[in-house]
C-alpha cells in the first residue's frame, strides 16, 4: 500500500492552514504523514503563485519532487493549491510528470482524490471559481509547534489592488461565522495551543461581506475570553480599516499582543492611487500615530513594494525618508512583480529588475539600522517570552519569542533560563540585542 505522504507547504500562513487540513483528511483515511520526502510514496506540493519568486519556488519544488519520482524514490507527485487554481489545464499540459492537480475547492477532498489516483483515475484540475471556506469541522494536523497555531478567519479578498492576483485565485471575501471561529479556537486551545495568530487575506475585512457578521474587534474580544489561550496575535490588517475601537480592544486585553501587522505597501499618494489602495499617506500616518497613542509600546510591522510602475527615484527617496520618520519595529519589502491579468502589469513607467533589486537592498539596509536601534532601546526592559525550545547559542539555554516577535517573520529571543518545555511562558529581562534578535535573562522568583 503506497500510503506514506510528505507535504511541502509553500507561501503564506493561509496556505499552511490548507496544508494542515489536507494532512488531517489524509491521516483520517489511513495515510501516514512522513517528515522527509525520501520516506514518502506520495509527495504533495502545496503551491504559491502570489509573485514571481513564489512561482519560481513552487516550480523548483515540483521539479525536485519530479526528479525523485523519476529516480524511483517516490511513486506519485501531487500539486495542490494556488498554482493549479490559477493555471488549471495549462499546468497539466506543461507538467505531465504530475499525477494529480488539486485546486482550492478540492482541498477538503484530497484523500478521496488521492485514492482515486491510486486506482488509476486521472482527474484534470477543476476550473471553477474558488469558493471553499473552511469551518470548525475541518480537522487540522498542526505543522507549527503545538503551542502556536494560525486561525484563518476569512478566505478570499475583494480589494482588487492593481498589482495583486489574490482575488483572481482565491475569489471574493468570505468570512467565517463568529461562533464557528470560536469553536475552532476552543478546540485548538484544548489541544494545547497557547498562541493564536489571526490570519486572512485582510483580517480587518472580517464580517464586511455579511449583513450581521460581527467585526474583527468583536471577534478578538470573544477570543480573549477563552481561558486556555495566553496570546492572540493579529496579522494582515489594512490601514484604512483599523478603527479606534479595534485599537482599544488590543490595548484593553492583556492576552492580545501589542503587535499589529499593517502592510501599507507605499507612502506616495500617486502610487497608492495607482495601486487601488484605500486611503492616502495622511491616513497611514494618522493610523500609526493612533496605534502608538492608544497602545503604548505597540510593535508595528509593515510590508512595502519597491519598483512599482511610476516609482521615480524622487518617490523612492521619499519612501526611505518615511521609513526613517516612522521607524517600524519590523519591515518586509517586496520587489514589484508584474503579474499577468493584473492592471499594473500594463502600466507605464515600469522599473528595471536591476533597479528594483538596488531599491530592495537600500530599504533592507536602512531598516536593519532602525531595527538595531529599537532593539538596543529594549535592553533593560522586562518581556514575556513564549518558549520554542532549546537554543544553539552558547550561554542561552532556551530560545523563544517575545510578544513583539511573530513566528518566521521576526526575530527571536535567546534566554539564559532553566530548561522549559515548548509553550511555557516566562518573564525575562533583556540584556543584549542585535538588529534581529534579543538576548535575555529569566527572572527567577
C-alpha positions in Angstrom: 0.0 0.0 0.0 1.5 3.3 -1.1 0.3 5.4 1.8 3.2 7.4 3.1 2.7 11.1 2.3 5.0 14.1 2.6 3.5 17.6 2.3 5.6 20.6 1.2 3.7 23.8 2.1 4.9 27.0 0.4 3.8 30.6 0.7 1.8 32.3 3.4 0.1 31.1 6.7 -3.2 30.8 4.8 -1.6 28.2 2.6 -0.2 26.5 5.7 -3.7 26.1 7.1 -4.8 24.5 3.9 -1.9 22.0 4.2 -2.9 21.2 7.7 -6.5 20.5 6.6 -5.1 18.2 3.8 -2.9 16.4 6.3 -5.8 15.7 8.7 -8.0 14.5 5.9 -5.3 12.1 4.8 -4.5 10.7 8.2 -8.2 10.1 8.9 -8.4 7.8 5.9 -5.3 5.7 6.6 -2.5 7.6 5.1 0.7 8.2 7.1 2.5 11.6 7.2 6.3 11.4 7.0 8.6 14.4 7.8 11.1 13.8 4.9 10.3 13.4 1.2 12.7 10.5 0.7 10.5 8.4 3.0 7.3 9.2 1.1 5.3 7.2 -1.5 3.4 10.4 -2.4 4.7 14.0 -2.3 2.2 16.8 -2.2 3.5 20.3 -3.1 1.0 23.0 -1.9 2.0 25.9 -4.1 2.0 29.7 -4.0 1.7 32.0 -7.0 1.5 35.4 -5.3 4.5 36.9 -7.1 7.2 35.6 -9.5 9.7 34.5 -6.8 6.9 32.4 -5.2 6.0 30.8 -8.5 9.7 30.1 -9.1 10.0 28.4 -5.7 6.9 26.4 -6.4 8.1 25.2 -9.8 11.5 24.3 -8.3 9.9 22.2 -5.6 7.7 20.5 -8.2 10.7 19.7 -10.4 12.7 18.4 -7.4 9.9 16.1 -6.5 9.6 15.0 -10.1 13.3 14.1 -10.1 12.8 12.0 -7.0 9.9 10.3 -8.8 12.0 9.7 -11.9 14.7 8.1 -9.7 12.1 5.8 -8.1 12.3 7.4 -4.7 8.6 8.2 -4.6 5.7 6.9 -6.7 3.3 9.8 -7.1 3.5 13.6 -7.3 0.6 15.8 -6.4 0.5 19.6 -7.0 -2.1 21.5 -4.9 -3.2 25.0 -4.1 -2.9 28.3 -5.8 -0.9 27.2 -8.9 -3.5 24.6 -10.1 -6.2 27.0 -9.2 -4.7 29.8 -11.2 -3.3 27.9 -14.3 -5.6 24.8 -14.4 -5.3 22.7 -17.6 -2.4 24.7 -18.9 -0.3 23.4 -15.9 -1.4 19.8 -16.6 -0.2 20.2 -20.2 3.1 21.6 -19.1 3.8 19.1 -16.3 3.0 15.6 -17.4 5.1 14.2 -14.6 2.5 15.3 -12.1 -0.1 12.6 -11.3 -2.8 14.8 -9.7 -3.6 18.5 -9.6 -5.7 19.7 -6.7 -7.4 23.2 -6.8 -8.5 25.1 -3.8 -12.1 23.8 -3.8 -10.8 20.3 -3.6 -8.5 20.8 -0.5 -11.0 19.0 1.8 -11.4 16.2 -0.7 -7.7 15.4 -1.0 -8.0 11.9 0.4 -10.7 10.9 -2.0 -8.8 12.3 -4.9 -5.6 10.5 -4.0 -7.4 7.2 -3.5 -8.9 7.6 -7.0 -5.4 8.4 -8.3 -4.0 5.2 -6.7 -6.7 3.3 -8.5 -5.8 4.8 -11.9 -8.4 7.5 -12.2 -7.0 10.7 -13.6 -8.8 14.0 -12.9 -7.9 17.3 -14.5 -7.8 20.4 -12.4 -11.2 22.0 -11.8 -11.5 25.5 -13.3 -14.4 26.7 -11.0 -14.0 29.9 -9.1 -12.6 29.3 -5.6 -15.5 29.0 -3.1 -14.1 26.8 -0.3 -14.3 28.2 3.2 -13.0 26.1 6.0 -15.0 25.7 9.2 -14.5 24.2 12.6 -15.5 20.7 11.3 -12.3 20.6 9.3 -9.6 19.0 11.5 -6.0 20.1 11.1 -2.7 18.4 11.8 -0.7 21.4 13.2 2.6 21.8 11.5 3.9 24.5 13.8 4.9 23.6 17.4 1.7 22.6 19.1 1.6 25.7 21.3 1.2 28.1 18.3 -1.5 27.9 15.6 -2.8 30.1 12.9 -6.6 30.8 12.9 -7.9 31.6 9.4 -11.0 33.8 10.0 -11.8 34.5 6.3 -11.0 33.5 2.8 -10.6 35.4 -0.4 -10.3 39.1 -1.0 -12.5 41.8 -2.6 -10.0 44.7 -2.6 -8.6 44.2 -6.2 -5.3 46.0 -5.7 -3.9 46.8 -9.1 -0.8 44.5 -8.6 -2.4 41.6 -6.8 -3.7 38.2 -8.1 -5.3 37.0 -4.9 -8.9 37.8 -5.8 -8.3 36.0 -9.1 -7.0 32.9 -7.4 -8.9 32.7 -4.1 -12.1 34.5 -5.0 -14.0 37.2 -3.2 -14.1 37.8 0.6 -15.8 35.1 2.6 -15.9 35.5 6.4 -16.5 32.6 8.7 -19.3 32.9 11.3 -18.1 34.1 14.7 -19.4 31.1 16.6 -17.6 28.8 14.2 -14.3 30.6 14.7 -14.7 30.4 18.4 -15.4 26.7 18.3 -12.2 26.1 16.4 -10.3 28.3 18.8 -11.7 26.3 21.7 -10.6 23.1 20.0 -7.1 24.4 19.4 -6.8 25.6 23.0 -7.9 22.2 24.3 -5.1 20.7 22.2 -2.5 22.8 24.0 -2.3 25.9 21.7 -1.3 28.9 23.8 -0.8 31.4 21.0 -3.4 32.0 18.2 -2.4 34.1 15.2 -5.3 35.5 13.3 -4.9 35.4 9.6 -6.8 36.1 6.4 -6.0 38.0 3.2 -7.2 41.0 5.2 -8.2 40.4 8.8 -9.8 43.8 9.2 -12.2 42.9 6.4 -13.7 40.2 8.6 -17.5 40.5 8.5 -17.6 43.1 5.7 -19.3 40.6 3.4 -22.2 39.9 5.7 -25.1 41.9 7.0 -24.9 40.8 10.6 -21.4 39.3 10.9 -19.5 40.9 13.8 -16.4 43.0 13.3 -12.8 41.9 14.0 -12.9 43.8 17.3 -15.9 41.8 18.5 -14.2 38.6 17.4 -11.0 39.4 19.3 -12.8 40.2 22.5 -14.6 36.8 22.3 -11.3 35.1 21.7 -9.6 36.9 24.6 -12.3 35.5 26.9 -11.1 31.9 26.3 -9.3 30.8 29.4 -6.8 28.4 27.9 -5.4 30.9 25.4 -2.5 33.1 26.6 -1.6 35.1 23.5 -3.6 36.4 20.5 -1.7 38.0 17.6 -3.1 40.0 14.7 -1.7 39.9 11.1 -2.7 41.4 7.7 -4.6 44.4 8.8 -5.5 47.2 6.3 -4.6 50.7 7.3 -7.9 52.4 6.4 -9.9 49.6 8.2 -8.1 50.0 11.6 -10.5 51.7 13.9 -10.0 53.2 17.4 -12.4 50.6 18.7 -10.1 47.8 17.4 -7.0 49.6 18.9 -8.7 49.9 22.3 -9.7 46.2 22.2 -6.0 45.4 21.7 -4.9 47.8 24.4 -7.5 46.6 27.0 -6.9 42.9 26.7 -3.7 41.6 28.2 -3.9 38.4 26.1 -3.9 40.3 22.8 -0.3 41.0 21.9 0.6 44.7 21.5 1.6 43.9 17.9 0.0 44.9 14.7 0.9 43.9 11.1 -0.1 46.8 8.8 1.0 46.2 5.2 1.0 49.8 3.8 2.8 48.9 0.5 3.9 52.5 -0.1 3.5 56.1 1.1 3.3 58.1 -2.1 -0.2 59.2 -2.8 0.0 58.8 -6.6 1.5 55.3 -6.2 -1.2 54.3 -3.6 -3.9 55.6 -6.0 -2.4 53.6 -8.9 -2.3 50.5 -6.6 -6.0 51.0 -6.0 -5.3 51.1 -2.3 -7.9 52.7 0.1 -6.6 55.7 2.0 -3.7 58.1 1.4 -0.4 58.9 3.1 -2.1 61.2 5.7 -4.4 58.4 6.7 -1.5 56.0 7.1 0.4 58.4 9.3 -2.7 59.0 11.3 -3.3 55.3 11.9 0.3 54.8 13.0 0.1 57.7 15.4 -3.3 56.5 16.8 -1.9 53.0 17.3 1.1 54.3 19.2 -1.1 56.6 21.3 -3.7 54.1 22.3 -1.4 51.1 22.7 1.8 52.2 24.4 4.8 50.2 23.3 3.0 48.6 20.4 5.2 46.8 17.9 4.4 47.7 14.3 5.3 45.5 11.3 4.7 46.6 7.7 5.5 45.4 4.2 6.4 47.6 1.2 6.6 47.2 -2.5 9.5 48.9 -4.3 9.9 49.3 -8.1 6.2 49.7 -8.7 5.4 51.3 -12.1 5.8 55.1 -11.8 8.1 54.9 -8.8 10.8 57.5 -9.7 13.9 58.0 -7.7 12.4 61.0 -6.0 9.4 59.0 -4.9 11.6 56.2 -3.7 13.8 58.6 -1.7 10.6 59.9 -0.1 9.7 56.3 0.9 13.2 55.9 2.5 12.7 59.2 4.4 9.3 57.9 5.6 10.9 54.7 6.9 13.3 56.8 9.0 10.5 59.0 10.1 8.1 56.3 11.3 10.7 53.7 12.5 8.7 50.4 12.1 9.8 47.7 14.5 9.7 45.1 11.7 9.6 45.6 8.0 9.5 43.3 4.9 9.9 44.5 1.4 9.0 43.0 -2.0 10.3 44.0 -5.4 7.3 44.6 -7.6 6.4 41.6 -9.8 4.3 42.3 -12.9 1.6 39.6 -12.7 -0.4 38.6 -15.8 -4.1 39.5 -15.6 -3.4 42.4 -13.2 -3.8 46.1 -14.3 -0.4 47.2 -13.1 1.4 44.8 -15.4 0.4 47.1 -18.3 1.0 50.4 -16.6 3.7 52.8 -18.0 6.8 53.6 -16.0 7.9 50.0 -15.4 11.2 49.8 -13.4 14.1 47.6 -14.4 14.7 44.4 -12.5 18.3 45.6 -11.6 16.9 48.9 -10.2 14.2 47.1 -8.2 17.0 45.0 -6.6 19.0 48.1 -5.7 16.0 49.7 -4.1 15.1 46.5 -2.2 18.6 46.3 -0.7 18.6 50.0 0.3 15.3 49.6 2.2 16.6 46.5 3.9 19.9 48.1 4.9 18.1 51.1 6.3 15.6 49.0 8.2 18.4 46.9 9.7 19.8 50.1 11.3 16.4 51.2 12.6 15.7 47.7 14.0 19.1 47.6 15.7 18.4 51.0 17.4 14.9 49.9 18.5 16.2 46.5 19.9 19.0 48.3 21.7 16.4 50.5 23.4 14.8 47.4 24.8 17.8 46.5 26.9 16.7 46.5 30.5 13.1 46.0 29.7 11.0 43.1 31.0 9.4 40.9 28.4 7.1 37.9 28.5 8.7 35.2 26.3 7.0 32.1 24.8 9.5 29.2 24.8 10.1 27.5 21.5 12.8 25.0 22.5 16.5 24.6 23.3 18.9 27.2 22.0 22.0 26.6 20.0 23.6 29.8 21.2 26.2 29.2 24.0 25.2 30.8 27.3 21.5 30.8 26.4 19.8 27.5 27.1 16.4 28.3 25.6 15.0 30.2 22.6 11.6 31.8 22.3 9.7 34.8 21.2 8.5 38.0 22.9 5.1 39.3 22.3 6.7 41.7 19.8 8.0 38.8 17.7 5.8 36.8 15.3 7.0 33.4 14.2 9.0 33.0 11.0 8.9 36.7 10.0 10.5 38.5 13.0 13.5 37.7 15.2 13.6 35.5 18.3 14.7 35.9 21.9 17.6 33.8 23.3 17.2 33.3 27.1 19.6 32.3 29.9 16.9 30.2 31.6 16.1 27.0 33.3 15.1 24.2 30.9 11.5 24.7 30.0 9.0 22.8 27.7 7.9 24.4 24.5 4.8 26.6 25.1 5.9 27.7 28.5 5.7 31.5 29.0 8.4 33.1 31.3 9.3 36.6 32.3 12.8 37.9 31.3 15.0 40.9 31.3 16.6 41.9 28.0 20.4 42.2 28.4 21.5 42.5 24.8 20.2 42.9 21.3 21.2 42.9 17.6 19.2 44.1 14.6 17.1 40.9 14.6 17.2 39.1 17.9 17.0 39.8 21.7 19.0 38.2 24.4 17.6 37.9 27.9 17.9 36.5 31.4 15.0 34.7 33.0 13.6 36.4 36.1 13.5 33.8 38.8 11.3 34.4 41.8 
